């Protein structure tokens, strides 16, 4: 693989932070339109002549963003998916953080595991009904015949322990099963304090299939954190595909000959960002997991995919960084969850490729956080045809501003071997303004790639977003 050069062609300027980029054909239309969802709760699409058209505005439904972390936030409108039969039935789905649900959080101070103190390795999330940060919801909406969207029902209400690791581009339909796929982060903070991602009964840290064709007749289900807390009719609509997820920018699907390859990224903690791929998996019905839990028997997710977190951060056992007393310039790494790393070492899926938070090689980059993974099957950029393209929020090795995000690509190798990755160079006059790469999208046949760029780390800095198309 060699370095590829592309141009970023701006499609939309001066919008709020774009979290999801999808295309679909509106009922009665004949043109595939690009839809853009923003973190603050707006959805736009590109109309005739390139005009920006409003589709839906749910800003009053979104909790107040930016109150934590000086304007930085990982909540908001995080997922948008159109039903495969959207043209005929008008159904689409949203995942967002609900207004009026702000809580105090699950911990009163920042968490740091200490391998010398077992108490820090076995924390329990107690008082969940009061000690949480917010509630996320997954809803079904319909585009009515008069062109107005309307909420139909709520599929899930999820109580989240912290403000971060809620995922992004979190809703996608599987071309294999026809089911809605929800990706959930591990709940947030850092180092997964409560080990939610490996606990089979926890909703956090999983990839979940939702059968939207089953109607539960429950319009507003209670907020839950564990599968057994869900009403039985909702449990019957759910199956678990994968666990061991830390934070994930969605899942994408690539039809390749007679199989469908699944791609998912896992945002790292201290060392590495990882992209995973898999073909075969065994969806585990939640009803079976709950039955085993209630009977106090082992069922487990052995047939599902395990990304390895929190014992593993991509290709490395999860470490914590400490300063070296003899030499402050050196970092000391200690395995945070040694026993968990041992227990999951043979069960976990190996990454397709990884890139590092520190990398001095001239043809690589030092990353911050993975923000998108998409296959590209187009012919417009032939060097990328059949590859997997991914984005990083901001390159770390840049000593001087302005900040720039990173684009790169990789390819699947035979026999599941780990692949190398290569940088995609972009030539765009962002000038002196920062350019954080916050999302990556594609059209339905994966012949186009769209990049969301934002000029700030803070969602409160409005109207600083640009959506670009990657072109030769």
N, C-alpha and C positions, 0 to 999 in steps of 0.2 A: 504494500500500500504506500502511496505517496501523498504528499501534501496537495490538497485541492483548494483552488481559489474560486470564490463565488462573490456575487454582488448581492447586497441587501436592497431590494426595491421597496421603498415605503408605500404602504397601501393606505394606512390611517395614521394620522398624527394627533397629538394633544388629547389622548383619551386617558382615563384612569387605568390603574394597573391591570393589564390583561392576564387573566389566569387560565383561561381555556380558549382554544382556537379550534373550531370544528366547521365542517361544511355539511350541508344537506340541501334538499330541494323542497321548497315550500309547496303545500297543497295548491294545485292549480297552476303552478309555475313550471318552467321547463329548464331553468338554469340552476346549476349548483351554486349556492351562495355561501360565502364565508361568514360565520358567526363568531363573535368575540364577546366573551363574558369577562367582566371586570370584578376585581376583588370586592369592591364596595357594593356590588349588587346590580349592575346594569348589564344588559345583553343587547348588542347591536348586530346588524348584518350589512353587507355590501349590496346595495340595490342597483338598479339600472344606471348606467353611466358612472359607476363608482361612488354614488351617493351613499352616505352613512344613514341607515334607517334604524330607529329604535324598535326593538322587539319586545322587551320586557324590562321593567324597572322594579326591583324588589328592595331597594335601599331601605325603606322603612322596616323591612323584615330582618335586616342584618343588624347584629349587635354593634355597639359603638367600637370602631376599630382605632388602633393606635394609642389606646390609653395605657398600654403596657409597653415598655421598652422604648419610650421616646418617639413613637410613631411607627416603629417596626411591628409587624403583626403577621401571624400565619393563619388567622381566621378569616371569615368572610364567605363570599360565593366561591366555592372551590370545585364544584363539579357540574357539568352540563352534558347530557347525552340525549340524542334523538333516537326514538324507537326505530328499528329497521323498517317498519311500515309507516313511518311518520307521514309520508306523502298521503297515505290513505286514512290513517286514524288520528293524526295530529298530536300524538303523545310524545312528551319529552320529560326529562327528569333532572332535578336539581339537588345539589348537596350544598348546604350553607349553614353558618353559625347564627343561631336564632336570637333576635333582639329580646332584651329583658331577661336573659338567662345567665347573666354574669354572676359567678360565684367567687369565693375567696381563694380557690385553688386547693390542690390536694396536700401540698406541703407549705409550711410557713417560711422556709428558707431554702436556698439553692442546695441541690443534692450533689454529693460527690462520693462515689464508692471508695471504701478503704479496705483493701484485702487483709489488713491486720485487724480489722474490726468486723466480725461476722454480722453484727447487728445492722451494718450499713448494706449488707448484701442480701438481706432478707426482709426488707421493708414491706409492710402491708398497707394497702389502700383502705383505710377504715373510714367510717362515717361518710360513705359515698353519696348519700342523698343530700348532704350539706357541704362536704368538702370536695368541691369540683370547680372547674373554671368556667365551663359553658356547656351548652347543649347544641349538638349538630343535628340537623334533620335531613332526611332523604325523602323527597316528595315527587309525586306524579302530577304533571300538569297536562293540559290539553289546549291546543290552538283551536278555538271555536270557529264556526263557519263565517262569523263576522270579522275574523282576523284578530280577535282579542284572546290572549292567553288566560286560562283560568286554572286555579289549583283544584285538583280532584281529590287527592288523598295523600296521607303520609305513610310511607313504607317503614321508616325507622326513625326513632329519636334516640340519639346516643349521647350519654353524659361523658364529658371529656375531662381528665384530671388537670391538664395544663393548657396554656394558650397555643402551644406549638405542636408540630408533628401531626397535623390534621390531614396531610396530603394535599395534592393539587391535581387538577385534571382527573379527579377521583372516580368518575363515572364513565364507563364505556360498555358497549354491547359486544358480546362475544359472537363472532360469526359461526362458531361451532355449535354452541348450545342455544343461541338466540336469547340468552339471559343477560340481565343487567349485571355488570361486574363492579363492585365497590371496593376500593382500596382504602384501608385505614392505617394511619400511622400508629406508633406504639403508645401514644397518649401524651408524649412530650417530656418536658424538662430535659434531661440528658441521661444517658446510660440506662434508660428504662428502669426507673427506681423500683417499680413493683413487679418486674418481670412479666409484664402483660403479654409481650409478643410471643412467648413460648408456652403460655398457659392456654390449653385447648378450650377452656370455657370463656376466656376473655374475648370480647369483640375486637379490641384494639390489637394492632399489629398483624392483621390478617388481610387476605384477599378473599372476597366473598361473592358468590353468585346469588342473585335474587331473581326468582321466577315471578316476573311481573304479570304473567298471564293468570296466576292464581290470585283471586280476590279474597282478602282476609275478612272483609266487611268490618274492619277496624279503621276508622277514619283518622284517629289521632292516638296512636299507641303510647303507652307510658315510656318515659326515658329509661334506658337500661345501659349497663356497662358489661353485663355477662349474658351469655346466650340463654341460660336457664331463667333469666328474669323476663324474657320476652313472652308474650302470650303465645299459646300453642299454635294458633293459625299462622302467626308470623314465623315461628320456628319452621313450619312446614314449607315455607317459601325459600329457605336459606340453605346453602351448602358452602363449605369452606374449601378453597382451592389451595391456599398457601398460608404459612405462618412464618414467624421469625422476621417480620418486617419492622424496620425502624421508622423510616419516613419515605414516602414513595410518590413520585410524580406520575401516577397512573400506570395503566397497562396497555400495551398496543399489540396488535395481531397482524401477522403477515402470512398470507396464503402463498405457499411455496409447493409447487407440484400438487400432491394429494394430501398435504398436511398443513396445519396452521401452527406457526411458530409464535409463541408468546414472549414478549419482552417486558421486563420491569426493572426499574432502577431502585437501588436502596441508598439513600443519603447516608453518608458516613458520620462518625463521631469525631475522631481526632486524626485519622490517618488516610482514609481512602474512600473514594466513591465507586460504586459497583453497578454494573449492568448485568442482569441475569437473562437467560433464555431457557425455555423448556417447551417441549411438544406434548408429552404425555403427562397426565395428572389424573388423580382419582378424587372427584369431588366428594367430600364427606358430608352427608346430610346432618344438619344441626340437630334434628330430632334424635338421631342416633347418639350424638355426642351428649345431649342432655340426658337421655335414658341411661347411658353408662355412668354419667355423673351422679344421677339420683340413686343408682344401685351401688354406688361406690366401687365400680369395677373399672378396669382399664379398657379404654377404646382407642383413644389417641388418634393423631392425624398422620399415621405412618404412611398412608397412601398418598398424602398430599405433598406439596412442595415445601421445603423448609429453607429459608434464606439464611438461617443461622444466628441472627441477632437474638439475644444480646450477648451470647457467648462469642460470636464472631462478627467482626466488622469487615465484610468482604472476604479477602484472602488471609486476614490476620486475626488471631485471638484478640478480643477487645482489650485495649490497654488504657491505662491512665498515664498522663504525663506529669512528671515531677521534675523540679529543677535539681541539677547536680550540685551539691554543696561545694565540691572541690573545684568545679568549673562551671560558673553560671551560664556559660555559652552552650553547655551540653544539656540535653534532655534525657531523663531517665524514664524508661517505659516499664511499667509493671502490669502484668496480666490481671485485669480487674476481676474477671469471673472465671478463674482457672477451671474449676470443676464443671461449669456449664460448657466451657470450650471443649473439654474432653468428652462430655456426654453427647454433644451435638456434632462432633468432628466427622463422623462417618454418615450422619443423617442429612447433612446440609447439602444444598445445591452449590456447586462451584460457579463463580461468576464467569460470564462470557468474556468480560474484560473489566479492568479496574484502572482508575487513574488516581494520582496521589495528591495530598495536600502540600507536599514538598517534592519537587521534581526539578532538578537542575539540568536535565538533558535539553539540548537546544531545540529539538524537534517536538518537545512535549510542552505541557504547561502544568502549573500548580493550581489545583482547583479549590473551590470553596463549598459548593453544594450543587448536586445534580438537579436540574429543573425540567428535563424533558428527554424522552427516548422515543424515536419514531423510525420505522423502516421507510426506505425510499425505493420505489419501483419505477420511477420515471426515467425517461431517456434524455430529458433536457440537460441534465448534468451527468454525462455518461460515466465519469469517474466514481460517482456515488451509486449508480444503479445496483440494486440488490444489497446495499449496505444498510447499516443501522446508524442513524445520526443521533447525537445527543448534545445537550447544552449544559453549560455550567453557569451559575449565577455571576461569578466574578473571578477573574484570574488573580491569584495571590502574588505572583512574582513581580508584579508591576510596582516598582518603588515609588513612582511619582504618579499623581493623578493626571488625566482622568481614568477612572476605573472602567474596565471593559470585561464583558463576559467572554465565554469561550464556546466554540463549536468544534465538534470532532466526529469521527466516524470509525466504525469497526465492521468486521464481517465474521460470520460464523465459520468455524473450521470443522473439519470432519472429526468424528469420534469424541465430540465434546471437549476438544482441546481449548485452552484459554487463548484468546486472540489479543493481538496488539491493537493499538488505536493510533489514529493520526489526526492532526489538527486540520480544520477547515479554515483557511484564511479568508477574511472578509474585508472588503474595501468600501467603507461607508463614511462619509464626512460627519461623524458625530461632533466634531469640533472639541471644545473644552468641556463638554457636558459628559457626565458619567453615562454608561450604557450597561445596565445590568440585564442579563438575558434571563427572563423570568418564566417563559413558557415556550413550548414547541408544539406545533400542530401540523396536520396533514389533511388532504382532501380524501374522498372516499376510496379512490383507487390508488392512493399513495403515490401519485405522480407529482405532487406539489408539496412543498414544505413552507410553513409559516412560522415566523419567530416573533415573540413578544419581547419588547425591549422597554425598560423603564429607567428614568433618569435619576432615581433615588432609591434608597433602601426602605423608605418610609411610605406606607400606604396613605398617610395624611398629606403627602405632597401631591396634590391632585393635578390632573391634566398633563402629566409628563411622560405618557406612554406612546409608543409607536409600534405598529404591527407591520412587519416586512415580509416579503416573499423572497426565498432564496432562488436566485436566477444565475445563469452562466455569466 
